Amino acid sequence: MALKVKVYSDYVCPFCFLAEQPLAEAIKNKDIEVEWMPFELRPAPNPTLRPEDDYLQTTWAQSVFPMAESMGIDIVLPDVSPQPHTHLAFEGYQYAKENGKAAAYNERLLKAFFQEGLDIGDSEILTKLAGEVGLDEQQYREALKFRKYKEAHQLALKQAEEAGITAVPTFVIGETAVSGIQSKEKIEQIIEDELGKQKPKVLFEGMACGPGGFC
């Protein structure tokens, strides 16, 4: 049975984007089922960040850019100001999930924002990105326009709240939850520990035959 991994993230979190690579490396060729879970850092009507603010510039200079460079990942601080709210992008994610494109959609949106600086709060940009991963653009556009997946998204946010998620990225690997970017080795160790829990424990309490025995 596949080990389940839930990844809570937001499309405007740079560390969520950077966390994709070590996760992908850690689960390669393993029987792992990954599910991306929505978490809005700044849900509407709360104000979002502005890239021109000194605080954000400093955070990126001291943390984001050095980490991305050490990992060999290209990243930009998008100049979209203010940064977009992500509820529409996540409602689109629910459509993508329903149509078997959840992982591809998630990856495309993160790259669109953090490598191309696109406004992922714009429904037309979102529609174009959806089309690029093989989704029907007309159906996707209508899903956003009529908020067809609003309830599904709200339910996902409620699940994150009930799970006690307060920061992203957060990985729930089997029964183990860890927050923040994790190394490939750390993720592999947690996976190994969790798979060990799934193996049945055999108690030798009665008569039995073994390969080195006498029966």
KAZI-V611332 format. One record per residue. N is the residue number from 1. RES is the residue in three letters. OMEGA is omega in whole degrees, -180 to 180 (* if undefined). NEAR is the number of other ideal C-beta (glycine too) atoms within 8 Angstrom. Layout:
BEGIN
n,res,omega,near
N,RES,OMEGA,NEAR
N,RES,OMEGA,NEAR
END
This chain:
BEGIN
n,res,omega,near
1,MET,-178,4
2,ALA,174,6
3,LEU,-177,14
4,LYS,177,8
5,VAL,175,15
6,LYS,180,10
7,VAL,177,14
8,TYR,-176,14
9,SER,174,14
10,ASP,-176,11
11,TYR,179,12
12,VAL,178,12
13,CYS,-178,11
14,PRO,-180,10
15,PHE,174,12
16,CYS,178,13
17,PHE,-179,13
18,LEU,-177,14
19,ALA,-178,14
20,GLU,-173,10
21,GLN,179,9
22,PRO,177,13
23,LEU,-180,14
24,ALA,180,8
25,GLU,-176,8
26,ALA,-175,12
27,ILE,-178,11
28,LYS,179,6
29,ASN,177,2
30,LYS,180,8
31,ASP,-176,6
32,ILE,177,10
33,GLU,-177,8
34,VAL,176,10
35,GLU,178,9
36,TRP,-175,11
37,MET,-178,12
38,PRO,173,14
39,PHE,-180,12
40,GLU,179,11
41,LEU,-178,9
42,ARG,-178,10
43,PRO,177,8
44,ALA,9,5
45,PRO,179,2
46,ASN,178,6
47,PRO,177,4
48,THR,-176,10
49,LEU,176,9
50,ARG,-176,9
51,PRO,-179,12
52,GLU,-179,6
53,ASP,-178,8
54,ASP,-178,5
55,TYR,-178,6
56,LEU,178,12
57,GLN,-179,11
58,THR,180,8
59,THR,180,9
60,TRP,-178,11
61,ALA,-176,8
62,GLN,-173,6
63,SER,-171,8
64,VAL,-177,13
65,PHE,178,9
66,PRO,180,8
67,MET,179,11
68,ALA,180,12
69,GLU,180,7
70,SER,-180,6
71,MET,-179,9
72,GLY,-178,4
73,ILE,176,8
74,ASP,179,5
75,ILE,176,12
76,VAL,170,8
77,LEU,-176,9
78,PRO,-179,10
79,ASP,175,6
80,VAL,-176,12
81,SER,-8,7
82,PRO,178,8
83,GLN,-176,11
84,PRO,164,12
85,HIS,-172,10
86,THR,-177,14
87,HIS,179,11
88,LEU,178,11
89,ALA,-180,13
90,PHE,174,13
91,GLU,174,16
92,GLY,177,15
93,TYR,179,15
94,GLN,176,12
95,TYR,180,15
96,ALA,179,15
97,LYS,180,10
98,GLU,-178,6
99,ASN,172,8
100,GLY,-177,5
101,LYS,-174,11
102,ALA,-177,11
103,ALA,-179,8
104,ALA,179,10
105,TYR,-179,16
106,ASN,-180,12
107,GLU,-178,9
108,ARG,-179,11
109,LEU,178,14
110,LEU,179,12
111,LYS,-180,10
112,ALA,-178,12
113,PHE,-171,15
114,PHE,174,10
115,GLN,-179,9
116,GLU,178,7
117,GLY,-178,8
118,LEU,179,11
119,ASP,-177,7
120,ILE,170,15
121,GLY,-179,9
122,ASP,-174,9
123,SER,180,9
124,GLU,175,6
125,ILE,178,11
126,LEU,-180,15
127,THR,179,12
128,LYS,179,9
129,LEU,178,14
130,ALA,178,14
131,GLY,-179,11
132,GLU,179,7
133,VAL,173,11
134,GLY,177,6
135,LEU,179,13
136,ASP,-174,7
137,GLU,-179,10
138,GLN,179,6
139,GLN,-180,9
140,TYR,-180,15
141,ARG,180,10
142,GLU,179,9
143,ALA,178,12
144,LEU,-177,13
145,LYS,-176,7
146,PHE,176,6
147,ARG,-176,7
148,LYS,-176,8
149,TYR,179,11
150,LYS,-178,9
151,GLU,179,6
152,ALA,179,9
153,HIS,179,14
154,GLN,178,8
155,LEU,179,8
156,ALA,178,12
157,LEU,178,12
158,LYS,179,8
159,GLN,178,9
160,ALA,179,12
161,GLU,-180,8
162,GLU,179,6
163,ALA,178,9
164,GLY,-180,5
165,ILE,180,11
166,THR,-180,4
167,ALA,178,6
168,VAL,0,13
169,PRO,170,13
170,THR,179,12
171,PHE,171,16
172,VAL,-176,11
173,ILE,-173,12
174,GLY,180,13
175,GLU,-177,4
176,THR,178,9
177,ALA,177,8
178,VAL,180,10
179,SER,178,9
180,GLY,178,7
181,ILE,178,9
182,GLN,177,11
183,SER,176,7
184,LYS,-178,8
185,GLU,179,7
186,LYS,180,9
187,ILE,179,15
188,GLU,-180,9
189,GLN,178,8
190,ILE,178,14
191,ILE,180,16
192,GLU,179,8
193,ASP,-179,9
194,GLU,178,13
195,LEU,177,10
196,GLY,179,7
197,LYS,-176,8
198,GLN,-179,8
199,LYS,-179,6
200,PRO,177,3
201,LYS,-178,4
202,VAL,178,4
203,LEU,-180,4
204,PHE,-176,5
205,GLU,-178,3
206,GLY,179,4
207,MET,-179,2
208,ALA,177,5
209,CYS,175,4
210,GLY,-177,5
211,PRO,180,3
212,GLY,-175,3
213,GLY,-175,6
214,PHE,179,2
215,CYS,*,3
END
